[in-house]
Structures are given as C-alpha cells and as structure tokens.
Amino acid sequence: MKTLKISRGFNLNVAEQPDLNCVHLDLPSSLGCCAGDIPHIRPKLLVKEGQRVKTGETLFTDKRDTTIQYVSPGTGLVEKIIYGDRRRLMEVLIAPESEDEYVEYDPVDLDGITGMPLDFLVAHLKKGGLWQGLRQFPALDFADPDHSPSMIIVAMDGNDLFSPRPDIILKDNISAFEAGMVILRRFSTRLEVVCRESSLESILKQGSLVADQITHAAPDIYPAWHPGAVLYQIKQEPSENSAWCIRLEHLVMMGRFLLTGRYPVEKVVTVTRPGEQQPHMRGRQGMPLSSLVENMPENSIVTTGRFNGRILGKDAHIGFFENTVNIIESGPEEELFGFVRPGLNKPTVSSTFLSSLFKRPAKMDCTLHGEARACINCSYCERICPNELMPSFIMKALHAGELEEALALGLMDCCKCGLCSFACPSKIELTQILSDAMDDYYKDK
C-alpha cells in the first residue's frame, strides 16, 4: 500500500462530522429518480404520469446512448414528472407501494462474471441501470465500453468531505464488493483502490478480502481522496488521462445486482447540521429530503456537498450520484467591526483569523460576507488547489477567449473540488467558471 503525499487542499475542522452509528429509515411516501444531478445527460422520458412501474423498470434513457437506462427505485405509480427550464426533465416521482415487485434478471456468480462475454456484461449493466456508475476522465461522463482504460480508480470514501464511511457501506456487502472488483478486472488489470487514512483502520477490520485490495491511503486533507486528485498524483503519461473511476457504493450496487438479479435499492446517506453529529442513515434510493431532514433552520441552504454540491429545494429527492446532505446556516448579515475580531471559530485559508492557530471547530455559514469583485492576484486559489493549477490564470484566459491557453494551463485537470471558490477573497465562482468551460469543451469535442 502506498501513501499519497498531497500537501495542498483544506483540512476543515467542524463539529458536525457524521456519527459512526447507522439508523434504518422507513419507506418514504415518495421516491424520485433525478436527472438534474447527472453530468452531460440528455434525458429521454419513457413513462407517463399515472403509469405503474416495477422496481428496476426503466424511467428514462440518455439520448446520446439509449442503451444506458435509469430505473425506478420502487414499485408504484408515476405520481409526477417535473421539468426544468426548456422542459428539461428533472425528476420522475414515484408513489411507492409497501411491497416491491422487481424486474427480475438471472443471478450470476463470480465464475459467471468472469466467463461472461464482455459485450453481454456491459449490456446487462446498462439495462440494469448501473453502468453509469463508471465515469471516465477528464469530463467524468459515463465510461465508454469501447475504450480500454489504463486504470480504474475506486474511491472508497466518495468525493465529499462528509461522504458515508466505507465500513458502513460494506456492512453485509462484502460478497457484493468482491463481485464488483471481479467486474472491474474485466475492463482493466490495474485497479487503484484509494481510502482516507482515517478510514483505513475500519476497513482493515472488514477482513483481508477488502483490506488486500487497498492500494493507496490518502491524507485527511480534502480532496486528497477525490478520484480527480488521485489521478493527478499517480498518472505517468498522457494516455492515463482517460482513466475510469467509480465510487464504492456504485461498485457494491453492481455486485449486488449481478449476484441477486435485482436492482439494489438501498442507499447510505449522511446528514450534517450545524453543531450536531447525525448518524449515518440507511434508506431507499431516491428518498426525499424531507425523510432525512425534519426541521430546517430559517434562511439556511441545503447542498449535496460542502464545497461543490447542488442546492436542494425542500421538495427535492436524493439523486443517484448524491449521498450527502449538508445544512448550512445563513449566518449574520453584518458583523460590527468583524475585520478586527479575532475569529476564534471562523474557517480561514489565509490565516487571517486566530482559528488558524487553534484546533477549535470552525463554524461555517452560507453568507458571502461581501460581493463579487475583480481578481486581485492573491494566489490563494493556486495555493489551495490539489492539482497544482492556477485557477485565476485559467479564468482570465477563458474570459479572453484563449481556450488553447486555458487548456495548456491544465483546464481539463480540474477535479471540481470547489476549494478555489471557497478560498477566493473576491467571491469569484472559479469552480463554476472552470467547470462550465470543461463541459463546453467536452461537448464541442
């Protein structure tokens, strides 16, 4: 096992780290299959309101590849179809029944996975609604099965600061993990399995079947364990820029799907609230926010990532790629003489506040504490970037229309961790600017 040496990033010390206990949630009154959290998708709806669907039945596909299917997380009637701007599909809501009726497939054991023709395996995962769990760099679109990746990175700890602990996801799922690893070896002989140092001890307790698969341990500096940051650290040649990655929860889902012949509907989610430690919650795919959060603090926002998630409305549902819910309070609108206060509990990148000298938990809020201003070349974004980019220079190249210069500065190496926006004293949304440019370039390609 190798230890990744990543010095850049941000070590956020907050009191609301998730508790290691896990509670089981009841079946909610509604389930949602979201399209709004899926990168690059062009959804094509296949159902209508009032139609009854089974668990695992296709709700919509991707127009770019209609064999990739997104399936129902429950059995029941299609209650509502929600559209966004320009009638873009956002969510398909299901009113679930108490008993699941599954779309059944033939179970496959480990030998069957190894001996299955590769094209049949791909088609099976696509039809089962799980192929999209495999993402391909640099755009993190669904993996191209016609492309042989140089490596596949398995993220044991997810992408977010508060992603569910791997030992909780692996509980009662060791055989599914083993099956998932067998699936990945059908596509690449090089599997890089990365976990946080803080998770390593709990993973070792899962037994040698899991522990022997770990290839890298990443420090607890966000986002050292993020697949994009890991790839930047271990790649040796340009051909490795098109590697694949997958999160542990999707790997386990793939394994369970093939072993049981049923779409796996279970999902582990963490909820962080200011000043509280909430347990992990084991519920249903597509569960509503209301089943996780009962009372919302006034004027607060809810995101699916502390630095880079989407903002959820009160009626939103958790998407396929989302497993964290962060409640961030609004904070004070104005703070009298805030510039001379010591700031003992304020998060700081520039060591402006005394909290940088003490280990007291920081209290974060969603107040901008100022408005957007011009870039002042402070280089905070450069100093915090885990992939050693210069986000402010890339942004200026993009504003000047110099796409080739932005690419030369490493635009496509951005892992969209969100730290550059967090660190920027001018309140410039650097992550959004770079992310939009990457998506536009990918679409043109």
Sequence and secondary structure as in RCSB ss.txt:
>XXXX:A:sequence
MKTLKISRGFNLNVAEQPDLNCVHLDLPSSLGCCAGDIPHIRPKLLVKEGQRVKTGETLFTDKRDTTIQYVSPGT
GLVEKIIYGDRRRLMEVLIAPESEDEYVEYDPVDLDGITGMPLDFLVAHLKKGGLWQGLRQFPALDFADPDHSPS
MIIVAMDGNDLFSPRPDIILKDNISAFEAGMVILRRFSTRLEVVCRESSLESILKQGSLVADQITHAAPDIYPAW
HPGAVLYQIKQEPSENSAWCIRLEHLVMMGRFLLTGRYPVEKVVTVTRPGEQQPHMRGRQGMPLSSLVENMPENS
IVTTGRFNGRILGKDAHIGFFENTVNIIESGPEEELFGFVRPGLNKPTVSSTFLSSLFKRPAKMDCTLHGEARAC
INCSYCERICPNELMPSFIMKALHAGELEEALALGLMDCCKCGLCSFACPSKIELTQILSDAMDDYYKDK
>XXXX:A:secstr
 EE     SB   BTT  EEEEEE    S EEEESTTSTT  EEE   TT EE BT EEEEETTEEEEEEE SSS
EEEEEEEE GGG EEEEEEEE SS  B       HHHHHHS HHHHHHHHHHTT GGGSEETTTTEE  TTS  S
 EEEETT SSTT   HHHHHTT HHHHHHHHHHHHTT S EEEEEEHHHHHHHHTT HHHHTT  EEE SSBTTT
SHHHHHHHH  SGGGGG EEEEHHHHHHHHHHHHHSS   EEEEEEE TT   EEEEEETT BGGGT SS  TT 
EEESSTTT  EE TT B  TT  EEEEE    S  TTGGGS  TT   SSS SGGGTS   B   S  SS     
    HHHHH TT   HHHHHHHHHTT HHHHHHTTGGG    SHHHHH TT   HHHHHHHHHHHHHHH 
